[in-house]
Amino acid sequence: MIDVRPYGVRDATAFLTLYRDCLAHYGCDPAPTDTEQEVLNELAAPHGTFADIAWTNGQAVGFTCWLRVFPAGSGFAFYIKELYVSETARGTGAGRALMAKLAARARTSGAEQLRWETGGTLARKFYAALGAKDDGKTHYTMEGPALLALADQDGA
């Protein structure tokens, strides 16, 4: 059985284990300790970024990070920054359980949509099986020299 519950400070160690695994999955360098602490501080704040963790037999097996955003039509949406399920737990229903929890949370909070992006073929199949549709939007990333050059254009 998969249990999905909101992140709480008691889950810091389990979350960091999943977070580190997620970074490695994407080929990213490990986050510095101060960045990890900043992530935990953000998740513990009453507003901002939220996380849910999926558990199987007391073992953390996946997480979502999300926030409430607008505009989404004339209302609100939950923007999912990350849905991550550990490799050993893929195919167990953990991803579906995490998404179902977010859908239920969106419904009770008045959010009208879930929004996210993905690039993976398997992920696209998973989301389509949930009933999601590709909205045709393009995802952009700005980092490094391009980010610094644009920041230099700020007149402040």
N, C-alpha and C positions, 0 to 999 in steps of 0.2 A: 504494500500500500504506500502511496506517495502522499505525504502531507506537505502542503505549501502554507507558509506563514510569513508575516512581515519580518523583515530584519529587525533585530533588537541588539543592544550592545552585548548581550550574552552570546551572540553569534559571531563576534568579531573574528575569532580564530578560524572558524569554519568558513566564513565569507572570504577571508584573506587567502585561504587555501584554494578556493574556487577561483578567486580573482587572479591569483598567480598562474593557475592552470590555464585560465582563459587567455591571459597575455601570451603565454608560451604557445598556445594553440594558434594564435594569430601571428606568431613569429616576432613578437615584440620583446624588447629588453625588459628585465624585471624592473618594477617601479622602485624608486628610492624609498627608504623607510619613511621619510617625511611626507612623501606623496601618499603612501599607504595610510598614514595617520590622517591626512587631510580627507581621503576618501571615507574613512570610518567616521570622521567628524561630520562630513556632509550627510551621510546616511543616518546619523543620530539626531540631526537637526529636525525640528518639527515641520519645516517646509523646505522644499528643494527637491533633491533627488531621493527616490525611494527604492527599496529593493525588497524582493520576496525571495525566499530560499526554499527549494524543494528538498525534502528529506525522505530517505528510505531506510527503515530500520535504524534510525538515529544517525545516519550518515548523510551529510550535505552532498547532494548530487547535481544541483543546478541552481541558477539564479536568473532573475530579471532585474534590470535597473531601468527605472522609468520616471517620468515627471509629467505633471499636468500642464498642458500648454493651450494657448489660444493665439489667433483665431483658428477655429476648426469649423468651417461653415459659420453659423452664428453662435456657436457654443464652444465647448472645450473638447480636447482629446487627451488621451494618454499617449505620450511619445515614448516608445520603447527604445532605449539606447542599446540594450544588450539582452539577449536571451542566450544563456550558455548552459549546456548540459555536459557533464563530464563524459568522456569517451565511453567509459564503462557503463554509463546509465542511459546512453542513447538507445532509443527503441523501447524503453520501458514505460513510456507514458509521462515521463517527468516534464518534457517540453509542453505537451498538451495540458498537463495539470497547471503549469505556470501560466500559460496563456489563458486558460479557463478562469483562473483566479483573477487575472487582470481584467478580463471581460466582465466578471461579476463585480469587481471593485469599480470599474468604469460605470456600469449601470447604476450602482447605488450612489455614486458621487455626482451623477448628472453628466458625465462625459459621454459624448455621442460617437466617438471613434477611438480606435487604436491605430496608431501610425508607427511605422518603422521602415527601415530599408535593409536589404540583404543583397549579397552578390553570389551566394553559393547555390548551385543547382539543387542539391539535396534539401537545402533550407527552403528554396522556392517550392519544391514539391510538398514539403511539410506544411508550409503556410497555405498553399492552395487546398490541401486536404482539410484544413481548418475552415475553409470558406473565404479566405482573404483573396483580394484581387490586386494585381499590379496596377498602380495608379498612373504609371508612365512617367513619373517624375524622375529627375536625375539627381543623384547625390554628389555633393562637392566637398572637398577637403582642402583646407589651406593650412600650411605649416611651414616651418623653417624660414628660409629667406623671403618667400612670398608673404608670409604673415608679418615678418618684421618690416618689409618694405611698405606694406599697406599701413601698418601701425605708424610708421614715420610720417604718413600723410595726414595724420590727425593734427589739427591745429591747436589742440589743448596743451 
